[in-house]
Amino acid sequence: MGFLRNLGCLALTLSDDAGAGVGRMLDIDGIYSSYLAEKKAVAMLVRPDINLFGFGAELKDVADLVKSLQQKLSWRATALAA
């Protein structure tokens, strides 16, 4: 998760059992909980402007999401440098 930390990302959870370095987010209207349930997902990668990058059915899928984001940002940086 060092890559996400370097981007200034936060790890948040909707549950009461947040681990070290994970903040608790209140889903007052149940929007996130409903979306995760609808997609049968347990995690999602979301930008601050609420654009969804992706979601995972299991927590282990988060690593693949982060890797995919890293690859896409790397490609973008390479294209801008050319």
C-alpha positions as CSV (number, residue, x, y, z in Angstrom):
1,M,0.0,0.0,0.0
2,G,3.1,2.3,-0.1
3,F,2.1,3.3,-3.6
4,L,-1.4,4.5,-2.4
5,R,0.2,6.2,0.6
6,N,2.6,8.1,-1.8
7,L,-0.5,9.3,-3.7
8,G,-2.0,10.6,-0.5
9,C,-4.8,8.0,-0.5
10,L,-6.7,6.9,2.6
11,A,-7.8,3.4,3.6
12,L,-11.3,3.6,5.0
13,T,-13.7,0.9,6.2
14,L,-17.4,0.9,6.8
15,S,-17.1,-1.7,9.6
16,D,-16.3,-1.1,13.3
17,D,-13.2,-3.2,13.3
18,A,-10.7,-0.9,11.5
19,G,-7.1,-2.1,11.6
20,A,-4.0,0.0,12.1
21,G,-3.8,2.8,9.6
22,V,-7.4,2.4,8.5
23,G,-10.0,5.0,9.2
24,R,-13.7,4.5,9.9
25,M,-16.1,6.0,7.4
26,L,-19.8,6.5,8.2
27,D,-22.1,5.5,5.4
28,I,-25.1,7.6,6.7
29,D,-27.3,7.0,3.7
30,G,-26.2,3.5,3.1
31,I,-25.0,4.3,-0.5
32,Y,-21.7,2.5,-0.3
33,S,-23.0,-0.5,1.6
34,S,-25.8,-0.9,-0.9
35,Y,-23.4,-0.7,-3.9
36,L,-21.0,-3.2,-2.4
37,A,-23.9,-5.6,-1.6
38,E,-25.3,-5.2,-5.1
39,K,-21.9,-6.0,-6.7
40,K,-21.2,-8.8,-4.1
41,A,-18.0,-6.9,-3.3
42,V,-16.1,-6.2,-0.1
43,A,-13.8,-3.4,-1.3
44,M,-13.6,-0.6,-3.8
45,L,-11.1,1.9,-5.0
46,V,-12.7,5.3,-5.3
47,R,-11.3,8.8,-6.1
48,P,-12.2,11.7,-3.8
49,D,-14.5,13.0,-6.6
50,I,-16.4,9.7,-6.2
51,N,-15.3,8.2,-9.6
52,L,-15.0,4.5,-9.1
53,F,-11.8,2.8,-10.3
54,G,-12.9,-0.7,-9.5
55,F,-14.1,-3.1,-6.8
56,G,-13.1,-6.5,-5.5
57,A,-15.2,-9.5,-4.4
58,E,-12.5,-10.3,-1.7
59,L,-10.0,-8.2,0.2
60,K,-7.2,-10.0,-1.6
61,D,-8.5,-8.4,-4.8
62,V,-7.4,-5.0,-3.6
63,A,-3.8,-5.7,-4.4
64,D,-4.8,-6.4,-8.0
65,L,-6.8,-3.1,-8.1
66,V,-3.8,-1.2,-6.8
67,K,-1.4,-2.8,-9.3
68,S,-3.8,-2.0,-12.2
69,L,-4.0,1.7,-11.0
70,Q,-0.3,1.9,-10.7
71,Q,0.1,0.5,-14.3
72,K,-2.5,2.9,-15.7
73,L,-0.9,5.9,-13.9
74,S,2.6,4.8,-15.1
75,W,1.3,4.6,-18.7
76,R,-0.3,8.1,-18.4
77,A,3.0,9.6,-17.0
78,T,5.0,8.0,-19.9
79,A,2.5,9.3,-22.5
80,L,2.7,12.8,-21.1
81,A,6.5,12.8,-21.1
82,A,6.7,11.8,-24.8
